[in-house]
């Protein structure tokens, strides 16, 4: 019988995190070209995407990281000054 080892990366991604834990985990090992997240930005994201927080103020890398990343990227394009 072959025993399957636990998938630690998956467990880490699916783990329920507090606001501060998510912010630290999101920014951890992020490539330099990606925008970092801050408390004010996460609060804005949570307010705009309240439907993602029906179970309370819990975050997970699996459910929220990609959405935050996409939102930050689109937000930077909207707020970027136009070139002459």
N, C-alpha and C positions, 0 to 999 in steps of 0.2 A: 504494500500500500504506500503510495506517495502522498506525503503531507504537503499541502500548499502553504507557503509562508505568508504571513499577513502582508498586505500591501500598505506599507507605512506612508507612502506619498498620498495614496487615496484617503487614508484615515486622516491625515493632516489637512487635506483639502476639504473634507466633509465635516470637520470638527466645528462645532458651534463656538463662535468667538465673541468677545465683548468688542465694543467700539475701538478701544485702545489696542487690543490684541490684533484686531483686523488691520488697523492702520500700520502697526509695526510689521505684521506679516506681509502686507501688500508691498511695502517699500523694501522689504528684505530681498536682497539679491536681484533687484530690478536693474535691467540694463540702463546705462547712463542716458541713452536716447529716449527713454520713457519718462513721462511726467510723474513726479512724486505726488503723493496725496497728503493733505494736511487735515486737521480737525475741521476747520471751516468748510473745506471742499467736501468732506464726507457728510457733514451736516446738510449741506446744500443738496448733495446727491440723494440722501435719505428723504429729504423733504419732497424732492421732485419725483422720486420713485417709491412712494409710500406703499404701493402694492407689493413690493418685494419684502416688506417687513410686517406682514400680517401676523406673524408669530411673535411679535415684539421686537425689541432692539437687539436682535442677534444677527451676527454676520457669519459668513463662511466663504472661504476662498473659492470653493466650488461654485457657489451660487452668485457671488457678487464681484469677484475680482475682474473677470472679463468685461462685465457690464460697466464697472467703474473705469476701467482702462479705456473702453470705447467712448464713454461719456467725457472723460478728461481730454481725449484726443479731439473729439468734435467740439468741445467747449473752447479749446485753444484755437481752433480754426475760426470759430465765431468771433472770439475776442481779439484775434490777431489784427494788427493794423494793415490796411491795404497798401500794396506797393504802388509807387508812382508809375 
